[in-house]
Amino acid sequence: MTETNELTVRLRAEADLPRCVEALAGVQAADRYPVDWPADPAGWLTPHGMTDAWVVVAGADVVGHMTLTPPGPALATTAGLPERSLLAVARLFVSTRARRRGVAALLLDRAIETGAARGQRPVLEVETAASAAIGLYERAGWRHVGTSTADWTTADGRLARMRVYVAPAIPPNSSCSSNA
């Protein structure tokens, strides 16, 4: 990784995909996210219906990634809010080499800003065993609103249990502090 403390959040470019896949490979090896390596990792990072993809870069290195997608009816139902009022955070990860530098917080702030600009609240799902991610979301003010059972199995072979979180609202006339 480039030796720099400067982190920049920006829209993902097509040229970023190889570096995103490289970072994802490190995350998958360390954390089993995703549980199974996708046949087409660049395609996995570009889910159907994706509205935006963001990266955090440190120099030339991609150190974080997030997409925004429509939530779908099941996620909206668990969140207890109308589907049209929500924006789902997906494919969120931070490179193992960049953890504890505020990368995930920058991406979550960008999701909140983007949602606010569109009149939507971000929502996300996280597997119940992901205690570090759960702690991050809760420290950032995301509210746990429900739990559901997923249609996929975890690394230990059980059906995944997903905690659903809704982002905190942005007060009027305020903005999050992330780089453009």
The 8 nearest C-alpha neighbors of each residue, nearest first, counted from 0:
[[1, 60, 2, 96, 57, 58, 59, 97],
 [0, 2, 3, 58, 57, 60, 59, 4],
 [1, 3, 0, 4, 58, 57, 5, 60],
 [4, 2, 5, 1, 57, 58, 6, 0],
 [3, 5, 6, 2, 57, 100, 58, 1],
 [6, 4, 3, 57, 7, 58, 56, 2],
 [7, 5, 57, 56, 4, 55, 8, 102],
 [6, 8, 56, 55, 178, 9, 57, 5],
 [9, 7, 55, 178, 54, 179, 56, 6],
 [10, 8, 53, 54, 179, 11, 7, 55],
 [9, 11, 53, 52, 54, 12, 8, 51],
 [10, 12, 53, 52, 54, 9, 15, 13],
 [13, 11, 15, 14, 10, 16, 52, 53],
 [12, 14, 15, 16, 11, 17, 41, 10],
 [13, 15, 12, 16, 17, 11, 18, 19],
 [16, 14, 12, 13, 18, 17, 19, 11],
 [15, 17, 19, 18, 14, 13, 20, 41],
 [18, 16, 20, 19, 15, 21, 14, 41],
 [19, 17, 21, 20, 16, 15, 61, 22],
 [20, 18, 16, 22, 21, 17, 23, 61],
 [19, 21, 23, 17, 18, 22, 16, 24],
 [22, 20, 18, 24, 19, 23, 17, 25],
 [21, 23, 19, 25, 94, 24, 20, 18],
 [22, 24, 20, 26, 25, 21, 27, 19],
 [25, 23, 27, 21, 22, 26, 20, 28],
 [26, 24, 28, 22, 23, 27, 29, 95],
 [25, 27, 23, 29, 24, 28, 30, 95],
 [26, 28, 31, 32, 24, 30, 25, 29],
 [27, 29, 25, 26, 31, 30, 24, 32],
 [30, 28, 26, 27, 31, 25, 95, 32],
 [29, 31, 27, 32, 26, 28, 33, 34],
 [30, 32, 27, 34, 33, 28, 29, 26],
 [33, 31, 27, 34, 30, 26, 35, 28],
 [32, 34, 31, 35, 27, 36, 37, 30],
 [33, 35, 31, 32, 154, 153, 36, 27],
 [36, 34, 33, 37, 31, 32, 27, 154],
 [35, 37, 33, 38, 34, 27, 40, 32],
 [38, 36, 40, 39, 35, 43, 33, 42],
 [37, 39, 40, 36, 43, 42, 35, 41],
 [38, 40, 42, 37, 41, 43, 36, 44],
 [41, 39, 43, 37, 42, 38, 44, 20],
 [42, 40, 44, 43, 39, 16, 20, 45],
 [41, 43, 45, 39, 44, 40, 46, 37],
 [44, 42, 40, 45, 41, 46, 39, 37],
 [43, 45, 41, 42, 46, 40, 90, 66],
 [44, 46, 42, 43, 49, 41, 47, 66],
 [47, 45, 49, 43, 44, 48, 42, 68],
 [46, 48, 49, 45, 68, 43, 42, 50],
 [47, 49, 68, 50, 46, 69, 45, 67],
 [50, 48, 68, 47, 46, 51, 67, 45],
 [49, 51, 68, 67, 48, 52, 66, 69],
 [52, 50, 67, 66, 49, 53, 68, 10],
 [53, 51, 66, 11, 65, 10, 67, 54],
 [52, 54, 10, 11, 65, 9, 64, 66],
 [55, 53, 64, 11, 63, 9, 8, 10],
 [54, 56, 8, 63, 7, 62, 61, 6],
 [55, 57, 61, 7, 60, 62, 6, 58],
 [58, 56, 6, 60, 5, 59, 3, 1],
 [57, 59, 60, 1, 56, 3, 5, 6],
 [58, 60, 57, 56, 61, 1, 0, 18],
 [61, 59, 57, 56, 58, 62, 0, 1],
 [60, 62, 56, 63, 55, 18, 19, 54],
 [63, 61, 94, 56, 55, 93, 60, 97],
 [64, 62, 93, 55, 54, 92, 61, 94],
 [63, 65, 54, 91, 92, 53, 55, 93],
 [66, 64, 91, 90, 53, 52, 89, 54],
 [67, 65, 52, 89, 51, 90, 88, 53],
 [66, 68, 88, 51, 87, 50, 49, 89],
 [69, 67, 49, 87, 50, 48, 86, 70],
 [68, 70, 86, 87, 71, 48, 67, 85],
 [71, 69, 87, 86, 74, 68, 75, 85],
 [70, 72, 74, 73, 69, 75, 82, 87],
 [71, 73, 75, 74, 76, 82, 70, 81],
 [74, 72, 76, 75, 71, 77, 70, 78],
 [73, 75, 77, 76, 72, 71, 70, 78],
 [76, 74, 78, 82, 72, 73, 77, 80],
 [75, 77, 79, 73, 78, 74, 72, 80],
 [76, 78, 74, 79, 75, 145, 73, 163],
 [79, 77, 75, 76, 80, 144, 74, 145],
 [80, 78, 76, 77, 75, 81, 144, 74],
 [79, 81, 78, 75, 82, 76, 84, 85],
 [82, 80, 84, 83, 75, 79, 85, 76],
 [81, 83, 75, 84, 85, 72, 80, 70],
 [84, 82, 81, 85, 119, 86, 69, 70],
 [85, 83, 119, 82, 81, 120, 118, 80],
 [86, 84, 120, 119, 82, 83, 121, 70],
 [85, 87, 121, 69, 70, 120, 68, 122],
 [88, 86, 70, 122, 68, 67, 121, 123],
 [87, 89, 67, 123, 66, 122, 121, 68],
 [88, 90, 66, 91, 67, 65, 87, 123],
 [91, 89, 65, 66, 44, 92, 64, 88],
 [92, 90, 65, 64, 89, 66, 88, 93],
 [93, 91, 64, 63, 90, 94, 65, 103],
 [92, 94, 63, 62, 95, 98, 103, 64],
 [95, 93, 62, 96, 22, 97, 63, 26],
 [94, 96, 97, 98, 26, 93, 25, 29],
 [97, 95, 94, 98, 0, 62, 93, 25],
 [98, 96, 94, 95, 62, 100, 99, 93],
 [97, 99, 100, 95, 96, 93, 94, 102],
 [98, 100, 101, 97, 102, 103, 96, 93],
 [99, 101, 98, 102, 97, 103, 4, 104],
 [102, 100, 104, 103, 99, 105, 98, 97],
 [103, 101, 105, 104, 100, 63, 106, 93],
 [102, 104, 106, 105, 101, 107, 93, 63],
 [103, 105, 107, 101, 106, 102, 108, 139],
 [106, 104, 108, 102, 103, 107, 177, 109],
 [105, 107, 109, 103, 108, 104, 110, 102],
 [106, 108, 110, 104, 109, 105, 103, 111],
 [107, 109, 111, 105, 106, 110, 175, 104],
 [108, 110, 106, 112, 107, 111, 113, 105],
 [111, 109, 107, 113, 108, 112, 114, 106],
 [110, 112, 108, 114, 109, 113, 115, 121],
 [113, 111, 109, 115, 114, 110, 108, 116],
 [114, 112, 110, 116, 115, 111, 109, 117],
 [113, 115, 119, 111, 117, 120, 116, 112],
 [114, 116, 118, 112, 117, 113, 119, 111],
 [115, 117, 113, 114, 118, 112, 119, 111],
 [118, 116, 114, 115, 119, 113, 120, 112],
 [117, 119, 115, 116, 114, 84, 120, 85],
 [120, 118, 114, 84, 85, 117, 115, 86],
 [121, 119, 85, 114, 86, 166, 84, 122],
 [122, 120, 86, 166, 87, 85, 114, 165],
 [121, 123, 165, 87, 164, 166, 86, 88],
 [124, 122, 88, 164, 87, 163, 165, 125],
 [123, 125, 163, 162, 161, 164, 126, 122],
 [124, 126, 161, 162, 127, 163, 123, 129],
 [125, 127, 161, 128, 129, 160, 162, 159],
 [126, 128, 129, 161, 160, 162, 125, 130],
 [127, 129, 126, 130, 160, 125, 133, 131],
 [130, 128, 127, 132, 126, 131, 133, 125],
 [129, 131, 133, 132, 128, 134, 127, 135],
 [132, 130, 134, 133, 129, 135, 128, 136],
 [133, 131, 135, 134, 130, 129, 136, 125],
 [134, 132, 130, 136, 135, 131, 137, 129],
 [135, 133, 131, 137, 132, 136, 130, 138],
 [134, 136, 132, 138, 133, 137, 139, 131],
 [137, 135, 139, 133, 141, 134, 138, 132],
 [136, 138, 140, 134, 141, 139, 135, 133],
 [139, 137, 135, 140, 136, 134, 141, 133],
 [140, 138, 136, 137, 141, 135, 104, 167],
 [141, 139, 137, 138, 167, 142, 136, 166],
 [140, 142, 166, 137, 136, 167, 165, 139],
 [143, 141, 164, 165, 144, 140, 166, 137],
 [142, 144, 164, 163, 145, 165, 141, 162],
 [145, 143, 78, 164, 163, 142, 165, 77],
 [146, 144, 163, 77, 162, 143, 78, 147],
 [145, 147, 162, 161, 163, 160, 77, 148],
 [148, 146, 161, 160, 149, 162, 145, 77],
 [147, 149, 160, 159, 161, 158, 150, 146],
 [150, 148, 159, 151, 160, 158, 147, 161],
 [149, 151, 158, 148, 152, 159, 160, 147],
 [152, 150, 149, 158, 159, 153, 157, 148],
 [153, 151, 158, 157, 156, 159, 154, 150],
 [152, 154, 156, 155, 157, 159, 158, 34],
 [153, 155, 156, 34, 152, 31, 157, 35],
 [154, 156, 153, 157, 152, 158, 159, 34],
 [157, 155, 153, 152, 154, 158, 159, 151],
 [158, 156, 152, 153, 155, 159, 154, 151],
 [159, 157, 152, 151, 153, 149, 160, 148],
 [158, 160, 149, 152, 153, 148, 157, 151],
 [161, 159, 148, 126, 127, 147, 149, 158],
 [160, 162, 126, 147, 125, 146, 127, 124],
 [161, 163, 146, 125, 124, 127, 145, 126],
 [164, 162, 124, 145, 123, 143, 144, 146],
 [163, 165, 143, 142, 123, 122, 144, 141],
 [166, 164, 122, 142, 141, 121, 167, 123],
 [167, 165, 141, 121, 122, 120, 168, 142],
 [166, 168, 141, 140, 169, 165, 142, 111],
 [167, 169, 170, 166, 120, 111, 115, 165],
 [170, 168, 171, 167, 173, 115, 111, 174],
 [169, 171, 173, 168, 172, 174, 167, 115],
 [170, 172, 173, 169, 174, 168, 115, 116],
 [173, 171, 170, 174, 169, 175, 115, 116],
 [174, 172, 171, 170, 169, 175, 176, 112],
 [173, 175, 176, 172, 112, 169, 170, 171],
 [176, 174, 108, 177, 112, 173, 109, 111],
 [175, 177, 174, 178, 108, 105, 109, 179],
 [178, 176, 105, 175, 179, 8, 108, 109],
 [177, 179, 7, 8, 176, 9, 6, 105],
 [178, 8, 9, 177, 7, 10, 109, 176]]
